[in-house]
Amino acid sequence: MVLLGEMHFAPLRSGAQVSLYRSGGVAYATQESCVMSGTIRDNILFRAEYDEARYKKGQHPYRLAAPRLLLTSPCALAVIYQCALKRDLTLFPASDRTEVGEKGQTLSGGQKARITLARAIYSSADVLLLDDVLAALDVHTAKWIVGKCLKGELVRGRTVLLVTQNVALVGPIAAFVVAFGAGGEIVARGSHAEVLSKNSALVADQAVISEEAEESDDIENEEEPETEYVADGKLVVEEVVAKGHISTGALMLFWTSLGGDHPVLFWSNFVIGMLAYRVLANLQPFWMGRWADAYAVPGPVSVTFYLGVFLLLVLGTVLTFMGANATLMFGVLRAARNIHAQLMDAILGTTLRWVDSTPSSRIITRCTKDIKAIDGQLAFQFKWLVSVSAQLIVQLVAIVLVAPAMLLPGLVILALGAWVGNVYMKAQLPVKREMSNKKAPVLGHFSAAVAGLVSIRAYGAQEAFRHESYRRIDEYTRVGRTLYNLSCWVSLRSDTLGALLSSTLGAYMVYGPGAATIGASNAGFALAMAAAFSQLILWLVRVYNDFEVEGNSLERIQAYLEIEQEPKPTIECQPPASWPSSGELHVENLSARYSPDGPKVLHGLNFSVKSGERVGIVGRTGSGKSSLTLSLLRCIFTGGSVRYDGVDTASLNLDELRAKITIIPQVPQLLSGTLRENLDPFGEYDDAVLNSALRASGLLSLQSEGDENRITLDAQVASGGGNLSVGQRQILALARALVRGSKVLILDEATSSIDYQTDAIIQSSLRKELGNDVTLLTVAHRLHTIMDADKIMVLDAGRIVEFDHPRVLLEKTGGYFRSLVDESRDRDALYAITGSKA
């Protein structure tokens, strides 16, 4: 990060400096893989020009130097081949045209790491910064990357800075090695041999790697013919834009929520209150006219009477106005809470597939802008719609009573206003809907750019991202300008119609028949009503249109209330209070898929795990290890039977099942707040329990009492754990899991970003701290993590190919697990753990 200029450089002595050669370009592969929404190809190209020869054909456009590898086909020079992605692409419905969702949600950790690596290799940068890209890879794939990619022709002549804990695998090909201590200081540097001689910690992890084994481990089939893919690979579905007026269902959602449990009481108070308010408000000028006429008649005028009646009208107006508005205010609060609760329930209760196919920016827009519209502008426009409608009815009746001849002109103006308003609404509603849909891409692109800012700067892709941002903002602004122009159009016509009605009524009052008998007070009252009435007609049209425009947010929320849902909790599916008493698992014919009509990712798995057993799960990246953990939690669509402590999980409420199983994902999620709040969000445990979990996770053994950066329970954690390393996040996620004390604990590559020494401390702590009745399922690429497990499960293409005790599997000639161990850097040590002979 310092080399990229993303951290402040603090020199420890005079003359210290840091610099990175940038004129030839820099490519950066992050430890926490930076995969953005789009296709696999888009993520690899990263705004660069597509060169088919470099990308997948392997035919270099320039002359190669003397090769260091024996290449059996031109494809060996391709990025896809060297980054071990060729086989993975055959598993996707549209190969590299398949969309992967935001942050690569549909990819395994190993696939994301190799796509991030492929982006760096494909680039033309002279300097490659690779941050622990091997951590998420199994032994076969890691050796392939080292042998085919890091020693390949696409890297020749380029400077590669590789951060890794796998020194034994990478060390032999490194020209220079720098070893860092726990405090960030350099403890050794020089050639691979020199560093090993100075650092005993690295020697413990070091073993000789057979060159022949590397070359023979052919995980990519070079001769496999290319397949024509007909699927479009779309994951993120286009947002549906409604047409016509706001649907009745969306309006009923709002109206029924306003009334709550007492709809009759609400609507009678609100509507009658609004009508009474408008009647009393219009009676005030009428009564003032009667008071003025009283002085034209000889005789005394009772000021007290007229003033008293006028004050009663004013008081009645104030009370009815306050009553109607208070009724509406409480109704809006009730509706806002109700609709927001329904929206949250729908989003939090949806399926994993829907989350994968829906950009987070759309969800954020629904929960912010659209909810804000219901709380604010929609309620405001609804109040004015009812108020203006009541005023229009009252004033029309008043005008007809004073000047009956104005009934026909009034109706004509009303018809013209309705026609203008209808034209305006037909034009504005689709524009407003389009404007709402254009906002989410702006937010989504901005969010993705911020999340991948380090990579964008490293690749020098700021200009490309800036232009893409400008393009999306231009689309949003273009629609906004059209909306403004439509408002100007209707304003001009509404003002013209208002002036026409007022001038017609004025001419009738002065020159029409019976002008002398109307009287000054009635004429003034009628003109005042007519002037306001003409404006009200067009105001009603505009208010109704604005209500429908704001109702677009209501319509968008209603669409999210109808998304696919996971099964809701029921009383019948409530497990016994004593369940689970053990961590026993029994799986029969388990299959799984990510969507109801999608391909199966697990095929007929059958296995049993006794309570307290430790099971290691291994397999090539993309073999179905993470899918198996998700299927145990019923996060994806499953078939077959999974019995947990004798109870079929299909018959359980999902909240109860997931509360009794704890999983630590490969990319842990932390919340903004203190470490205590992250370990115990609901304040259920005391500090002794939390510190015990931190000790068991290995955190306290990695820091001293005097360390100024020591992590304590009161330490602040940034959103997503941004102020912590990936390894520290994994340790804290492990501590959080230990606090829960579930009978089944699943570690999905939970220590992949932790060095071997810390990993050993964590594994030792788990053996001591976990109860004898706690079942531990560990997904791992590091074999020493699971070699002392009671059983090893080997997955390949969603099927169990081996499942037995490690010693038994090591005695199996030609077995998959044995081949993994034989090709490991610490083969002898792994055999020794199981008590077998190499």
RANORSUL-V478142 format. One record per run of one state. SS is the DSSP state (~ for helix, > for strand, _ for the rest). FROM is the first residue (numbers start at 0). TO is the last residue. Records with the same first field share a line. If there is no record, write none. Layout:
SS->FROM-TO + FROM-TO
This chain:
_->0-24 + 29-37 + 45-50 + 57-72 + 77-77 + 82-84 + 91-93 + 97-97 + 99-100 + 104-107 + 122-125 + 131-137 + 150-157 + 163-165 + 173-175 + 180-184 + 190-190 + 198-198 + 204-209 + 216-246 + 259-261 + 294-301 + 348-348 + 350-350 + 357-358 + 402-404 + 451-451 + 459-460 + 511-513 + 518-518 + 561-563 + 565-583 + 593-598 + 609-612 + 619-623 + 632-635 + 644-645 + 651-652 + 659-659 + 664-671 + 679-685 + 697-698 + 702-714 + 717-717 + 721-724 + 740-742 + 748-754 + 769-773 + 779-781 + 786-789 + 796-797 + 804-804 + 810-814 + 822-825 + 834-837
>->25-28 + 38-38 + 98-98 + 126-130 + 158-162 + 176-179 + 185-189 + 349-349 + 564-564 + 584-592 + 599-608 + 613-618 + 636-643 + 646-647 + 660-663 + 672-673 + 715-716 + 743-747 + 774-778 + 790-795 + 798-803
~->39-44 + 51-56 + 73-76 + 78-81 + 85-90 + 94-96 + 101-103 + 108-121 + 138-149 + 166-172 + 191-197 + 199-203 + 210-215 + 247-258 + 262-293 + 302-347 + 351-356 + 359-401 + 405-450 + 452-458 + 461-510 + 514-517 + 519-560 + 624-631 + 648-650 + 653-658 + 674-678 + 686-696 + 699-701 + 718-720 + 725-739 + 755-768 + 782-785 + 805-809 + 815-821 + 826-833
